[in-house]
Amino acid sequence: MAVFAAPALAGSASPGAPGVGDPYYPEAGNGGYDVSHYDVRLRYQPKNDQLRGTTTIVAEPTEDLSSFNLDFALNIRSVRVNGKPAEVARENATEVRVEPKTSLRAGSLATFVVEYVDKPSEVEAGGKSPWKHTGTGAVAVGQPQIAEWWYPSSDHPSDKASFDISVAVPNGTEVLSNGRMTGRTELGDWTRWNWRMPSRSATYLAFLAIGQYEVSGKTGAFDQPMVTAYADGLGDLKGAAKASVERTPEVLDFLSGFFGEYPFESQGGVVPAEGLGFALETQTRPVYSPGFFRIGSNTSVVTHELAHQWFGDSVAVQDWSQIWLNEGFASYAEWLWAEHQGNGTAQELFDHYYSAHPAGDEFWQVEPGAPGKENLFHSAVYDRGAMTLHALRNRIGDQAMLRTVRSWYEQNRGGNAAVDEFIALTERISGQQLDGFFDEWLFSSGKPQVGERTGVPRAAAATARTAAAPKAVEQLDHTHRMLARRHNAG
């Protein structure tokens, strides 16, 4: 019988980088390895916000590693690498360096097992904690950071992985997370909830909602399992929330007609009663603040977050400077849905927003294609982002636009992409040189001029100055004001 042994590293191993070099968040993610799977096992006590966890990370080193980093803010009890205890040193509030007993070889199978215990709501970084302890549980939802407050990770959209998430809570407490629920087991006074998300996900798109919820399971669009949950404390907002989120299958069916096949294996939505002032496209199951439903049912925000399942979740950004690829598409989907519902055509909405902001407005000073960290969720990224797509549609025509959007999704499904790649695809399909168009809409301050080159119709823009706003505008504006609150919410 042959015995195989890995050759010695001969001193060639070196420390992995503490980040992937994101232009806005340089320490986000970690260099030197790729994660393929997270197994997150937790025990949570809502009374005192105590979280005990063991997370197993399955990874492949991409270089010979003498040490590596994890993004994590909670108190670590131990780390084992390939079964052996490792040395741990905290470098800052959210960055931990791990030195295994034996260096890791590039291309090998590696496992990192991290045990920890803490009260996440009391742990801050930059004066904030995105983990929200509520009266009956907690909400772990945030962008661009949230993982650090409940599981160790390589926390950047460029490193996607599958997930198993298992949480034990006192009996009578519900746990919502991503994907499909694979089991629920009572263990004396505790109940363990198990969720599985086999499709690869960015780390910030994994979530937890723990507390008192009315949970409903049914068959959704495309004969998939659908899980929705509404917190017991929603009061008179619960009806409007249900009237919105329960239309998820209808909205998904509508969006798939434009974008292509729905990317994931389950669907649904969650509405906590407190702890969240925004909505997020958490993969397979968006989470919505109850504030979205204060003016009644709101299918605009449901459409926005479900459109993100294609653009933002399945097709994720390569780095955070590419955020327009997420928010522009999701916002434009709201316009398409409004037209479908008879609340204003996409052209009427374009005309309204184009005319609503005069040339000297600060709105036109933010460049959606590179907004800067401070403007990551600025209204221009949403509204000017949507205007860019409609202007492109005017410029290249409906058929070329539809081919571009569907090809973009199919070519990048399950992966990551960048704005320059989208521009190149658009030029290839349309047969047009569009550098000037995209430069004016995405990468220049100032209001794009009326004309065929920019996709701004002369007559329509002039009419919008005196026309009544389309019916969808009130809901769209309310939705986008709340969505913009999520930047490092804490």
Protein Blocks (a to p, Z undefined) as FASTA:
>chain_A
ZZdddddeklmaccddfbehiaklmmggjehiacfbdcddddddfknopacddddddddd
fbdcfbdcdddfbdcfbdceehiacddddfblmbccdddfbdcdehiacdddddddddfk
lpceehiafbdcdfklccddddfbfklmmpccdddfklgcdddddddddehiacddehja
fbdcdehjaccdddddfbacdfklpccdeddddddddddehhiacdddddfklmmmlmmm
mmmmmmmmmmmmmmmmmnopcfbfbdcddddfbhpabdcfbehiacddfklmmnoccfkl
mmmmmmmmmnoplmccfbfklmmmmmmmmmmmmmmmmmmnonapfklmmmmmmmmpcfkl
mklmpcfklnojklmmgfklmmmmmmmmmmmmmmnojklmmmmmmmmmmmmgoiacdfkl
mmmmmmmmnopafklmmmmmmmcgcjddedjklopafklmmmmmmmccdfklmmmmmmmm
mmmmmgopZZ
